[in-house]
């Protein structure tokens, strides 16, 4: 599962915007039984893409989190679901702060 989350994060980061160097990200990962309490979740703070890729970086931390999940809890429930959210500060900046510049160019 950690490899799938890692691959998804890499794909998503490739498409993010980085206006004026605003490239910070935040990542959250969770697993739960649908309609039940979460089994575990983790956030990995605000980081730059380079911090995702470096040895011991966010990707390695996320993979360690998934590997360290309570295997007994996961095996008891065949319908455990994983969720990951990757937040791009650059995308937000482009849609808010820099939206005026795009509107002026169009208008």
Steps between C-alpha positions, in 0.01 A plus 500: 500500500782742579635465145159593356475809723858595413430470126177703533682777690773519236242524220306771683808706583600509133181688419514760776565867436791684655441872447790720611663195661208415729543124486415384850281192547327320785408131511255305713438124489238295684348154503163396637220253474224668295247656737714421804771669704834559338767241561786746459587830338805719460590838362839586369502874548589764247786402272657584165490243219874438538428391859261236370768339284809520720620199701317497832257757360122513493463204260709281730310624806165427335613152398621430854163614637316254273742215578458556875118483497349234728489205262255307722244781476541522124464125446181480707324727256514425129344837419758732658546808285793734470473870426769751417471875459775709345461874541691743278555851632612601151165396351319704765721803435434478128124485554492783754784748505589472134145468367481881460789489251322238287174696508677820388667317211167360383296815559 
